[in-house]
């Protein structure tokens, strides 16, 4: 009989007889280990606890305390979902795409035919069947089959057939068997359905098969699973909180923006309230940049296509750009996807000297990028965007100094907005991807090291990600999470040695020669106005700090006839002070009008009656507070002016 030699993570080697299973290996170590072992791994590949280990090599047991075990649980939960659906009469003929684990749960893509797709109303029935299968505690086994056997087994499901046919000829095909249910699967499942006790189906959404809009639209059923019921409850609570923060919902409720097919997909329309928030952000960041030595410019939203061919954007990002416009005279114009070539033209407009460096150019530049319709999301993923863009042209020896200066300014902006939940990512090239990245090893190694050194000098924590760099250089990305749990880049600083070379940029150096090449730094402090506003909406849940709030003061006269003139006078004084105030003119009960002001999350509500008119006072109610206070109008004006001018008070809206 052959022997199986297993090398454990601690270096120990144990010998077992042919046909040994991971569960038997676990028991041989301790029964308590066996009870919490989810799966085995041999030479990096999963082997189920009930399956036979067929080769010697490096072996490990994955237990419920390992992070990887949660992925296995969620993967298994997707299979449990599929099995439950097949058992329900309504879904007997349902077909399945793929069912992976994801960061906070799992999903399965399904197709039950037009008009019969899975809906949220079906969840309670599906979950009941899932719990029934859990109680059956069905063993989960893996089996290798031939391609012909696989095609026959899944003949009823065109999606599985497509997956099988796309597999390389030499690849092994394995299936997972749990009772009456069979899955096409590569492994990484719990020992039996009895392990999948705590789960919840959460939502459904349309999804194109394999992410291709030319393919069939399937129904993606989402769920989550944990080892403990309390963790499921916490995750559901987190998701409910996320729904309350969803900028699309808040944007609709507070009349901030809208999108429509009539206007065009991915082209948001900013309503007066949303436009006010955007305008405040634009004024803030423009003033901040001017005070930090930036020169603001305006450049065309259209440029000659050759500009983007020179920069390399046409070669590297053509699929993300809109088709060129043929002007009929040999000229092709392109909606710009990036502002950097335009700012390079500003630098190159006339000879430059080292005395002008670092030359900092900034613009609120509108750009257009072709995003697939399925990826478009509110303000966070659009086809037209305005980037708070800036480019610094600097002497090579001053590069790190300028990088630190930009990062210091960026972190100051974050403090003003009370942005705390972010992390730094150093984005490097993938040296194997010679198609995407400019082929200059020395340039990449030098620039990546400079980026890393600058971060280390500042004592800032970061993580590194290969393959996330721009095609022309490495970058620092500030990563945040949206209310829906998606990680997105909020701000970025990019090092660029390539474009100055492509555009043959030069400056007159200290030696009087005009052959010196500057280095270019690309940066977006608050990113695009669209994505940053979406982030602020979700961060504040629509309860903006006073300086950002679309309407800062709602004035409610108790009786419009008796107190309207005083209310209008108060409004005029506030507007003269640069504040945004409105007099309520609706004929409704006072309680309703006050509640409406709170629902609209207006920072201050002033109630004016006989006493206020007679004494030149106002009764003030601040958003989120039940109590009111009466003070002179002058006192109130000083209070709100101080509130608006002090960015450090932005925390009051969320704390």
N, C-alpha and C positions, 0 to 999 in steps of 0.2 A: 504493500500500500504506500502511495506517495505521501510525503510529509509536506506540511505548510509551515514555513518559517516566517513569523511576524516580528517586525522590528517596531517597537513602541516609541512614542515621542521622547521618552527619557533615555532612549538608547538600548533598553533591555530587549533581548530577543527570546521569543518563546516558540516552541515547536508544537504543532497540533496535527492530528490525523486528517487524512483526506475527507472532505465533506463537512468540515467544521463551519459553523455559522457564527456571525458576530455575537448573537445572544449567548452562545455557548462560551465564546471567548470572555465575554463580560462576566458571566457567572463564575468562570474559573478564577477571576480576580476577586470579585465580591458580589454577593446578591444585591447589595444596595446600589452598586454601580450598574448592574443589569436593569434595575428598576427605573433608572433615570437615563439610560442610553437610548438615544433616538435613532441613530444610524451609525454604520461603520464606514470607514474610508480605507481603501487599499490602493496604494500608489496614486493617491489624489482623486480616485474615482469612488463614487458612492457604492456601497453594498448594503442592501437592506438587512435589518437585524435577523430576518427569517431566511435570508438567502445564503447560498453556499459560497464561501471564499474559494476562488479557483486558482489563485496564484500567491506566491510568497512576495514579501516586500514590506514597505512602510505601512503601518497600520495605526489607526486611531479610532477611538470611540467618541462620538459627538453626544454630549449630554445636554439636558435641559438648561444647564447653566451657561452653555455656550451661545454666543450671538447667532451662530450659524443654525442652531437648532430651531430658532424662531422662523427662519426662512423655510426650513424643512416642514415645520408645522403648517405654515401658510400655503406652501405648495400642496401639501396633503389636503388642506381644506378646500382648495380649488377642485381636486378630484372628488371630494365628498359632495360638493355642490353639483358637479356633473352627474354623479350617481343618483342623487336625490331628484334631479330634474328628469332623468330617464325613467324613474319609477312613478312619476306623477302622470296620470292619463293625458293631461293637457299637453305634455311635452314628450310623449313617447317617441316621436319621430324627430326630435330636436337634433341638430348637427352642431359640432363643436370645432372651434378654431384652436387657440392656444390658451392655457390657463396657468400663468406664472405667478410667483410671489412678487410683490412690489414692496416699496419701503414701509408702508404702513398697513399692509394687508395682502390682498390677492385679487385676481379677477379671472373670469373666463369669458371668452368671446363665443357667443351662441347665435344660432340661426334657426328659428322655428317657423319660418314662413311669414309672409306679409299678414299683418293683422293679428298674429298670434305670438308676438314676441314677449319675452319676460318683462314684467312691470313690477313696480314697487308694491302694488296691491297683491302680488303673488308671494311676497317675501315670507309672510307668516306661515303659509302652507309649505313653502320650500324648506324653511328652517325646521319646521316640525318633522319633515321627512329626514332631514339631515341628522337631527337628534335621535331619531329612530335607528338610523344606520349606525350611529355612534354606540348606542346600547347593544347592537348586535356584535360589536367588537370584532369585525371581520379582519382576519390577517391580511396584510398587504405583501404580495410576493412579486418578484421580478422574474421575467423570463425572456430569453433571447429567441427570436424567431427569424425565419427567412423573409426576404423581400416579398416573395410570392404569397407567403402566409399572411404577411401584414396587409397586402393589397386585398386579399380575400376577406380578412377579418374586418377591415374598415371599408368595405365596398359600398356601404350605404352612406358614407360621409365623404363628400367631395373635398372638404377642407383637409381632412386627414390624408386622403389619397395624394393631394398636392404636396403636402409635407413629406410624405414617403418618397414620392418621385423626385423631390429636390435633394434628397440625401445622396451623398457620394456613393458610388457603387461599392466601395470597400467598407463603408461604415456599417457597424453592427446595428441591428434594429432590436430594441427591447420594448417590452410592454409591462405595465403594472396591472396586477389582478387583485381586485378586492371584492370577493363574493361574485355577484352577477355583473360586475362592472369591469371593463377592460379599457386601459388608457395606453396610448402611445407615449412612452416616457423613458427618460434617460437615468432615472434614479433620484434619490434624495427624498425619501418618504418615511413617515413614521411607521412603526411596526404593525399597527392595526388601527382601525377606525376608532377604537375606544380611546385613543390618545387625543382625539380632536374634540374636546369637551366644550371649549369656550370660544364662541365665534359669533359674528353678527353680519348679516348682509346689509350693505349701506346705501348703494345707489345703482342706477343703471344709466348707460349713455350709449349713443351710437358710436361705432368705430369701424372704419374701413378695414377689410381683411388685409392683413399684413401692412397696414398703414398706407396703402395705395388708393388714392381717390378714384382710380379707374376700376377698382374691385368692388365686390358686394359690400353693402353696409350691414354690419352685424350688430348684435346687441351685447354690449359689454356689461356683465354683472359684477359689481364690486363687493368685496366683503373684507372683514378683518378677523384676525384670530390671535389669541394669546394663550399662555399657559394658565393664567389666572383670570377668573371672572372679573375681579376688580380692575384689571388692566384693560379688559374690553370696555367696561363702563367708563374708564378714564379716557380711552380713545374716542368713544362715542361723544363724550362731553367735549373733547377737544375739537371734534369735527363740527359739533353744533356751534361752538364758539367761532370756528372758521367760517361757517355760513353767515354768522352775524357780521363778520368782518369782510366778507366778499365785496370787493370794490364795485362789482357790477350791480349787486343788489343795492348797496348804499348809494351808488351813483344814480340809480333809478329813483330811489326814495327821496333823495335830497335834490333831485333835478340838476345833476352836475354835468352829465353827458349822455349821449345815446348813439347807437349804431343802427343802421338800417340797410337793407338790400337796395332800397331806392337810391341811397347815397353811394353805396359800394361797400363790400366786405372789407373790414379792417381799416375803415376810414371814419374814426369817431368825430362826432359833432360836439363841440364844447358849448354847453349852454351857459347863460350868464353866471350862474353860481360856480360852475367848474372853471369857467374862464377867469373868474376873480382869483381863485386859488392859484391857478397857473400863472397869472400875471404877478401875484405876490412872490411866487417862487422865482420867476424870471427877474424881477426887480432885485430881489435879495441876492441872487447869485451874480448878477451883472455888477452890482455895487461891490460885492466881495472880490470879484476878479479885478475890477478897476483899482481897488485899493491894494491889490497884490501885484500891480505892474502889468496887467494884461491890456492890450489894445483891442477894442471890439471892432469888428468889421461886419459887412454884409456882402455875401457872395451869391451868385446865381444858383437857383435850384436845378437848373439845366446846365450841362456842360458838353463840350465836344467829346464824342466817344473816345477819341485818341488820348484824351487826358487819362482815362481809366485803363487804357491799354498800356500806357507808359507806367502808371502806378502799379499795375499788376492786378487790379481789382477785376478787370474783365476776364483775365485768365483764371483767377482763383474763385471769384464770386458770381460768375456769369448767371448761374442758375437762380441766384437770389436777386438779380437785377431785372428791371422791366425791359421789354424789348426796345431797342433804339428807334428813334424817330427819323425817318429819311426825309430830309428837307428838300430833296429834289435837285440840289446843286452840288452833290458830292459830299455834302456835310451831313453827319449823323449826330443828333443830339441825344443825350442820355439823362434821364432823371437820376440825380446823384444818389448813390448808395452810401457814400462817405464824404466828409467835408475836407479831409486832409489834402487831396490834390488842389483844392481851391486855396487853402492857406499856404501851400507851397508856392502857388502862383503869386500870392501877396509878398512872400519873402523874396521871390525871384524877380519881382517887379523892377528892382534897381539894385545896383551894387551895394553890398552890405559890409560893414566893418565889425571887427571884434568888439568895438566900443558899443555897438547896438545889442550885443548878446549878453545875457540870454534875451532873445526876442520872443515875447509871449503874445500870441494872437488868439483871440477867442471870438465865438459867435454862437448865437442860438440858431443853429443851422438846420433847416428842414431837409430831410432825406426821405427816400422811398426805397423800400425793399419788397421783393415779391415773397410773401409768406403764403404757404398753402392754406387754403380756407379752413381746413380742419384744425390748424394750429392757432388761429386767431382767437384772442381772448380779451374782451373788454378794452381797457387801455394798456394792458401789459404786453400784448402781442398784437401789433398793428402793421399796416402797410405804409402808412405815412407817419413820420415821427420827427420831432424837433429835438436835436441833441444839444445839450450844454457842452459844446465842444471847445477844445483848446489845444494849441500846438506850440511847443517851445522849441526854438532853434538855439542850440547851446554848444559851446566849445566842448570837445570830448572830455577834457580834464575837469569840467564843471558839471558833468552829467549826474553824478551821485548827489551832489549838493542840490541841484535843481529837483531831482526826484524827491529828496527829503522835504524840500520846500513845498512841493505840490501835495505830498502826503500830509504834511502838517496842516495845510489849508483845508484839505479834505476832511480831516478828523475834527477840525474846528467847525466846519459846516454840520457834521453829524451831531456835535454837541448842541448846536443851536436848534436843531430839529429833534433833539432827544432820541436819536437813533442809536441804539445800543446792541441790538441783536444782529450782529454781523460777524463775519470772519474773513481773514485775508487768504487769498489763494495766489501762489506764484505759479503762473501758467507758462510752461515750457513747451518746446517743440517735441514732436515724436521723431527721433532721428531716423526711424525706419520709413517715415512718410516723406519721401523725396519729391512726391508730386505736389503736396500742399506747401511745404516749407522750402524757402530759398536755401540753396545748397552752398553753405559756407560754414563749415564746422567751427572755425576760429571765431567768426562773428558771433555765432550762437553761444559758444562756451564763454566768451568774454562777457557778452551782454547778460546772460543768465547769472553769471557769478556776480556781476555788478549789482543786479537786482537783489540777489540774496544778501550780499554784503550790506547794502543800504538798510534792508529790513533788520538785519542782525544788529547794526549800529544803533538803530532806533529802539532795539529791545522789544520788538513786536512779534507776537506769535503768528505763525502762518502754516499752511499746509501746501504741499507741492503737487502739481498735476501735469503730467506729461501729455502732450497732444492738445492742449487748450490755448496755446499761443496763437497770436495773429501770424499770418504768413511772413510778415516782415520783421518780427521780433517778439521777445518774451514780454509778459505783462504782469502787473499786479491787479487782480480782480477782487472787488469787495462783494462777497456772496451773502445774500439774504434769502429768507424764505417768505413766500407769499402766504396769505391766509389759507390757501388751498394746499399748502405744503410743498409747492414747487420751489426749487432753489433757482434763483435768478441772480444775474450780475447787476448790481446797483451802480457801481462806479468802477472806473478802470484807469490805470496808468500804463502806457506801453512804451517800451524802448524801441527805437528804430534807427538802424544804421543803413538800411537798404534803400528807402525812398530818397534820401538825400543823394545817394549815388545814382539812382535811376534818373533823377531829374537834374543831375550834375550841379547840385547846390554848392556854392562856394562863398567864402567871405575873406576879406582882407585881414590877415593876421597881424600880430605884433611886429613881425619882421617886414611888414609892408607888402608881402606877396599875396596875390589874390587866389591862391590855390588851396586854401584850407577848407576842409569839409566839415560842416556842422553835424551834430547828432540831433535827432528829432525825438521829442517826447510827445506822444498823443495822450490826452487825458479828458475824461468826462467826469466832473465832480458829482453832479446829481443825475448823470445819465440823461435819458430822454425825458422830456416833460411828461410824456404819456405814462411811462413806467414809474417814474418817481411819484407822480400824483396818485397813481394806483396804489403804490406802496404807502403813501401818507394816509390815503382814505382808509386802508385796512389797519394801519398802525393806530390811528386815532378812533377807529370805528365811526368815522364821520363827525366826531366831536372835536373839531379843530381848535387849536389854540386861538386866542382872540385875534392875533395879528394875521392869521391865515383864513379865518372864518369868512365865508362869502358875505354873510350879514352879521354884523357885530352886535347890533342893538335893535331889539324889537320894542317899539313904543306902543303901548296899549292904553288909549284913553277910555276911562270908564264910560263916558258918554261922549260920543263924537261931537255932538252939537255944543255941549257945555265945555268940553275940555280939548276939543280938536285944535283950536288956535294955539294953545299952550304946547300941545304935542308937536305941532308943525314947527313952532319956534325952537323947541328942544332939538328936533331933527336937523334944522338948519344950522344950529350952533355946532352940533356934532359933525356934520358934513364939512363945515368950515374948518374944523380941526383935523380934517382928513380921515374921518371915521365913516363907517358904512352903517347907516341907520335907516329904519323904515317905520312909518306910522301905519298901524293896523286899522283898516277901514271896514273890515267885514262886520256885518250886523249879527253878532253871535254872543252867547253868554260868556262872561268873563272867564269862568273856569275852563271852558273849551279853548278860548284864545290863549290862555297861559299854557295849557297842556300842549297845544299845537306848537307854540314856541319851543317848548322842551323837546317835543318829538323832532322838530327840525334842528335841534341841537344848537340853538343860537346862544352865544356866550352870556349875553345880558338881556333881561327883559325889564322894561320900565313900565310900571302901572301908575297912571296919572288920574287923580280924582280931584274933588273940591279942595281937600287939604293941601295937596301938592301944588295946585294952581295958586292958592292963597299964600302959601309960604315959600314959593319958588324952590320946591323940593321935588325929589323923585323917590319912588319906592322901588327898590332894586331886588331882583331875584337873579342869582347866578345859576347858569346851567348845572344841573346835577345836585343842587341844594334845595332843601324844602323851605328853609327860613328866608325871610325877606328882611331888608333893612331900609330905613328911610334916611336920606341925607340931602344936603343941598345939591343943586345941580353942579355947582363948581367943584364940590368934593367928588362927585361921581365922575366928572370929566377928568380930573386929575388922576383918579383911580384907573380909568380905562386907558388913558394915554400912557400911563406908566406900564400897564399890562401889555399894551401893544408894542411898546418900545423895548421891553425886556424879554429877549428870546429865552432866557433861562426859565421863564414861567410857562414854557410850552408844555411842561410835564403835567400841569394842573388838569389838562383835559383828559388824561388817561390814568392818573394815579388816584 
